[in-house]
Amino acid sequence: MVVPGQTTVVETGLHARVLDHLGTAICGGEFRAGAVLNIDDLVDRYAVSRSVVREVLRVLAAMGLIETRRRVGVLIRQANDWNVFDPQVIRWRLASSARMAQLRSITELRTAVEPHAAWLAAERVGHDDASDLVGLAAKMWAAGKAGDEARFLHLDIEFHRRVLLASGNEMFVKLQELVAEVLTGRHHYHLMPHHPHEQALRLHADVAQAIQRRDGERARAAMVQIMEQAFDEMKQLWERSGEPERS
């Protein structure tokens, strides 16, 4: 007996599986830019219907990963054409052989943006939000000292989200999903220290207290140090992975 809605549930699950696998394959370079995808080949490869494949391709096209050309077919686009700010694209890159490149690019972006967001937050934050940020930094300290990685990750994501939110810049706020993805990815792939460095814990407290005191320059300076420490940690990973340094 067919249960009402069963087909929809099954196709949704198949769609998610195929989308995740194909997206990771593209982001990881298994399918090179300029390669042509054949719908029938994908149907056979994933053992799904043409409708599922077409829906997956529609989503990938919306993300800029592929495009359809008449008389050619479905083409893989250059990485420069991808929507690299899409959290799903970031997740796929972190799950692929492009992991270190993705970590590098987001760390560089955070280094450029978050210190200025902290400076703006000191100018614009409300009293209650500033107090909450100080309390959040204290909770991070406790979780870090206790080695509670899951709780620390949750608090770390929330801390940086609130700083971006307190900046009052709607474009900065949109970056919170990227920060969450990279922090989650580092945790998932065991690229974070089991016990956060005490300096990092102290610096988060410094950022929060400076924002509360409306000391923008100190908030910026402390966030710069947080970003530099994160960059140094990433640099060690890049060196171990054998990725060449950029000039």
C-alpha positions as CSV (number, residue, x, y, z in Angstrom):
1,M,0.0,0.0,0.0
2,V,1.3,3.5,-0.9
3,V,1.2,5.8,2.0
4,P,0.0,9.4,1.1
5,G,3.1,11.6,0.8
6,Q,5.5,8.6,0.8
7,T,6.8,9.3,-2.7
8,T,7.5,12.9,-1.8
9,V,9.4,12.0,1.3
10,V,11.5,9.4,-0.6
11,E,12.3,11.7,-3.4
12,T,13.2,14.5,-1.0
13,G,15.7,12.2,0.7
14,L,17.1,11.1,-2.7
15,H,17.4,14.7,-3.8
16,A,19.3,15.6,-0.6
17,R,21.7,12.6,-1.0
18,V,22.4,13.3,-4.7
19,L,22.8,17.0,-4.2
20,D,25.2,16.5,-1.3
21,H,27.3,14.0,-3.2
22,L,27.4,15.9,-6.5
23,G,28.0,19.2,-4.8
24,T,30.9,17.8,-2.9
25,A,32.3,16.2,-6.0
26,I,32.2,19.5,-7.9
27,C,33.6,21.5,-5.1
28,G,36.4,19.0,-4.5
29,G,37.4,19.0,-8.2
30,E,36.2,15.5,-9.1
31,F,34.4,17.2,-11.9
32,R,36.6,19.8,-13.5
33,A,35.5,23.2,-14.8
34,G,34.3,22.7,-18.4
35,A,33.4,19.1,-17.9
36,V,29.9,18.1,-19.3
37,L,27.4,16.3,-17.1
38,N,25.1,13.9,-18.8
39,I,21.7,13.5,-17.2
40,D,21.3,9.9,-18.1
41,D,24.7,9.1,-16.7
42,L,23.7,10.8,-13.4
43,V,20.4,8.8,-13.4
44,D,22.4,5.6,-13.7
45,R,25.2,6.6,-11.3
46,Y,22.8,7.6,-8.4
47,A,19.9,5.2,-9.3
48,V,17.3,8.0,-9.2
49,S,14.7,9.4,-11.5
50,R,15.3,12.1,-14.1
51,S,13.1,14.4,-12.1
52,V,15.4,14.1,-9.1
53,V,18.5,14.8,-11.2
54,R,16.9,17.8,-12.8
55,E,15.9,19.3,-9.5
56,V,19.5,18.7,-8.2
57,L,20.9,20.4,-11.3
58,R,18.5,23.3,-10.8
59,V,19.8,23.9,-7.3
60,L,23.4,23.6,-8.4
61,A,22.8,26.1,-11.2
62,A,21.3,28.6,-8.7
63,M,24.6,28.3,-6.7
64,G,26.6,29.0,-9.8
65,L,28.3,25.6,-9.9
66,I,26.8,24.6,-13.3
67,E,25.1,26.0,-16.3
68,T,23.2,24.6,-19.2
69,R,24.2,25.5,-22.7
70,R,22.2,24.6,-25.9
71,R,23.8,21.9,-28.0
72,V,26.4,21.3,-25.3
73,G,24.6,20.2,-22.1
74,V,25.3,20.8,-18.4
75,L,28.7,22.4,-17.9
76,I,30.7,22.7,-14.7
77,R,31.5,26.3,-14.1
78,Q,34.8,27.9,-13.0
79,A,35.2,28.2,-9.2
80,N,35.2,32.0,-9.7
81,D,31.6,31.8,-10.8
82,W,30.4,29.9,-7.7
83,N,28.4,31.6,-5.0
84,V,31.2,31.1,-2.5
85,F,29.1,32.8,0.3
86,D,26.5,30.1,0.1
87,P,26.8,28.0,3.4
88,Q,26.1,24.8,1.5
89,V,29.0,25.5,-0.9
90,I,31.3,26.2,2.1
91,R,30.1,22.9,3.7
92,W,30.9,21.0,0.5
93,R,34.3,22.5,0.1
94,L,35.1,21.7,3.8
95,A,34.1,18.1,3.1
96,S,36.2,17.8,0.0
97,S,39.9,18.0,-0.9
98,A,39.5,21.8,-1.1
99,R,39.2,21.9,2.7
100,M,42.4,23.8,3.4
101,A,41.8,26.3,0.6
102,Q,38.3,27.0,2.1
103,L,39.7,27.4,5.6
104,R,42.3,29.8,4.3
105,S,39.8,32.0,2.4
106,I,37.3,32.3,5.2
107,T,40.0,33.0,7.7
108,E,41.4,35.8,5.5
109,L,37.8,37.2,5.2
110,R,37.3,37.1,8.9
111,T,40.6,38.8,9.5
112,A,39.5,41.7,7.3
113,V,35.9,42.0,8.7
114,E,35.6,41.0,12.3
115,P,38.0,43.5,13.9
116,H,36.0,46.4,12.2
117,A,32.8,44.8,13.3
118,A,34.0,44.8,16.9
119,W,34.9,48.5,16.5
120,L,31.5,49.3,15.2
121,A,29.9,47.2,17.9
122,A,31.5,49.4,20.6
123,E,29.9,52.4,18.9
124,R,26.4,51.0,18.4
125,V,25.7,48.1,20.9
126,G,22.9,48.4,23.4
127,H,23.6,48.2,27.2
128,D,21.8,44.8,27.6
129,D,23.4,43.3,24.5
130,A,26.9,44.4,25.7
131,S,26.2,42.8,29.1
132,D,25.1,39.6,27.4
133,L,28.3,39.5,25.4
134,V,30.4,39.8,28.5
135,G,28.5,36.9,30.1
136,L,28.9,34.9,26.9
137,A,32.7,35.4,27.1
138,A,32.6,34.1,30.7
139,K,30.7,31.0,29.7
140,M,33.2,30.4,26.9
141,W,36.0,30.6,29.5
142,A,34.3,28.0,31.7
143,A,33.6,25.6,28.7
144,G,37.1,26.0,27.4
145,K,38.7,25.3,30.7
146,A,36.4,22.3,31.2
147,G,37.3,20.9,27.8
148,D,33.6,20.8,26.8
149,E,34.2,21.1,23.1
150,A,30.6,20.9,22.0
151,R,29.5,23.7,24.3
152,F,32.5,25.8,23.6
153,L,31.8,25.5,19.8
154,H,28.2,26.6,20.4
155,L,29.3,29.6,22.5
156,D,32.1,30.6,20.1
157,I,29.7,30.7,17.2
158,E,27.2,32.7,19.3
159,F,29.9,35.1,20.4
160,H,31.0,36.0,16.9
161,R,27.4,36.1,15.7
162,R,26.6,38.7,18.4
163,V,29.6,40.8,17.6
164,L,28.6,40.9,13.9
165,L,25.0,41.7,14.9
166,A,26.1,44.4,17.3
167,S,28.0,46.1,14.5
168,G,24.7,47.3,13.1
169,N,25.9,46.6,9.6
170,E,23.5,44.3,7.8
171,M,26.1,43.1,5.4
172,F,28.4,42.1,8.2
173,V,25.5,40.3,9.9
174,K,25.1,38.1,6.8
175,L,28.6,36.8,7.3
176,Q,27.6,35.0,10.5
177,E,26.6,31.9,8.6
178,L,30.0,31.7,7.0
179,V,31.7,32.0,10.4
180,A,29.4,29.3,11.9
181,E,30.3,27.0,9.0
182,V,34.0,27.4,9.3
183,L,34.0,27.0,13.1
184,T,31.7,24.0,12.8
185,G,33.9,22.5,10.1
186,R,37.1,22.9,12.1
187,H,35.4,21.2,15.0
188,H,34.0,18.4,12.8
189,Y,37.3,17.6,11.2
190,H,39.2,17.8,14.4
191,L,41.1,20.9,13.5
192,M,40.6,22.7,16.8
193,P,42.6,22.2,20.0
194,H,40.8,20.1,22.6
195,H,41.4,22.9,25.2
196,P,41.3,26.4,23.7
197,H,44.4,28.4,24.3
198,E,44.1,30.6,27.4
199,Q,45.1,33.6,25.4
200,A,42.2,33.1,23.1
201,L,39.8,32.8,26.0
202,R,41.2,36.0,27.5
203,L,41.0,37.9,24.2
204,H,37.3,37.0,23.8
205,A,36.8,38.5,27.2
206,D,38.8,41.6,26.2
207,V,36.7,42.1,23.1
208,A,33.4,41.8,25.1
209,Q,34.6,44.2,27.9
210,A,36.0,46.7,25.5
211,I,32.7,46.7,23.6
212,Q,30.8,47.2,26.9
213,R,33.0,50.1,27.7
214,R,32.6,51.5,24.2
215,D,36.3,51.4,23.6
216,G,36.3,50.7,19.9
217,E,40.1,50.7,19.4
218,R,40.7,48.2,22.2
219,A,37.8,46.0,20.9
220,R,39.3,46.1,17.4
221,A,42.9,45.4,18.7
222,A,41.7,42.4,20.7
223,M,39.7,41.0,17.8
224,V,42.7,41.4,15.5
225,Q,44.7,39.2,18.0
226,I,42.0,36.6,17.9
227,M,42.1,36.5,14.1
228,E,45.9,36.4,14.1
229,Q,45.8,33.5,16.4
230,A,43.3,31.7,14.3
231,F,45.4,32.4,11.2
232,D,48.5,31.0,12.9
233,E,46.6,27.9,13.8
234,M,45.4,27.5,10.2
235,K,48.9,28.2,8.8
236,Q,50.2,25.2,10.7
237,L,47.5,23.1,9.2
238,W,48.3,24.4,5.7
239,E,52.0,23.6,6.2
240,R,51.2,20.1,7.4
241,S,49.0,19.6,4.4
242,G,51.8,20.6,2.0
243,E,49.8,23.5,0.6
244,P,52.2,26.1,-0.8
245,E,52.4,29.5,0.7
246,R,50.9,32.4,-1.3
247,S,53.1,35.2,-2.2
